[in-house]
Amino acid sequence: MYPLVRVIVVKFQRFLIISLLPGLLFAFARTVTAQSAEQNLPTPVLTNEINGKIAPLDLGDPRVTRHFYAFEGNPGDLLITMDSKNLNGDMDVFTAITFRPLTKTNIYANSQSQSPEVTKGIYLRKRQILILRVEARTPNDEEGTYRVRFGGSFAPFSGGIPVAENTESESESAAPARGGKRLSSVGATIAEPVGETPPVTAEPKPEENAAEKPAEDTEAAKKAAAVKPKPTRPTARNSRNRTPRPARPKPAKPDTEAAKTSEAKTEEAKTEEAKTEEAKKEAAAGEEKTGAADTAKSETSAKPSTQEVPLPGAHLIIESKDGTRIDRPMSTVRRVVVEGGLIIIVLKTGKVERIPMSEVARMAIEP
């Protein structure tokens, strides 16, 4: 009797283990498949394993794909194990608030199907929120994958910073797609290959409408033709039916003597008007000439007055051997230099005068 009870208990235990094992594995070993590409909205890590995918980019595109994850770490040693397939890049861990780097792991694609696992350890003195960044690209046109496992003092994300909300399938669909609008390494749009498009079949129009439209057009044309008057040629029959127009009365011819006198008066008036206009023009021209002469006289009278008034202060005086004299106020002179047998005078207006020393009889600065 005792062996039979023992057999029943063992079978019951096996049944419980077999029935509860899938649930336990799902609860403790489920992975995070969401991928957020925004640093300010990382994907929350709720389990101890992350699986990610990186789609290939176009040939010549040097950009990399970035995925951000948020998790927590308790005081102690935090272990991070990573392996990848067909990826080149690195994995970094930062603090969530200050973005202080804690560790870095390089990722290299090799000829093997799977890269070897790399484990990094971080010692934490207090509970912190950490950011994991995966930054990589595929070296060919095949998709790359990576897997990150946490151990030690790892804790799932429980809040504290904003994270991505929809983290199930939207992030996967947000990965760089091979279709749609693509850009090259310099930002130019890459034309997509022409695919077979289904022929566009026009919707057949009802025959009734097609039949009604020509009929309506023909009826409208007939009405227009009936309304439009036809041009008629002048014939004898039509000329008989026409009503005669009333004849205009012819103006009576004026007497020759009265006409001659009126014409002479009009000619005299025209000549007088022309003479008065010419006189007005001549008077205006004379006024303009006198005004111009007055302005010229005023200018000429003003110029000598300005030249005659001597400027106060010291003057630069240079007398040449042929009797010419140069008198420049020092207030208008910026610099006087003797260089290479020449006297160089630089004025404040920017003008430069050069006088040979061989031609100068006297040079002085006098008040």
Secondary structure, DSSP 8 states (H G I E B T S, - for coil): -HHHHHHHHHHHHHHHHHHHHHHHHHHHH--B---B--SSS-EE--SSEEEEEE----TT----EEEEEEEEEEEEEEEEEEEEES-EEEEEEEETTT--EEEEEEE---SSSS---EEEEEEESS-EEEEEEEEEE-SSSS-EEEEEEEEEEEE---SSS---S--SSHHHHTS--SSSSEE-TTS-EE----------------HHHHHHHHHHHHHHHHHHHHHS-------HHHHHHS-------------HHHHHHHHHHHHHHHHHHHHHHHHHHHHHHHHHHHHHHHHHHHHHHHHHHHHHS--SS-EEEEEETTS-EEEEEGGGEEEEEEETTEEEEEETTS-EEEEEGGGEEEEEEE-
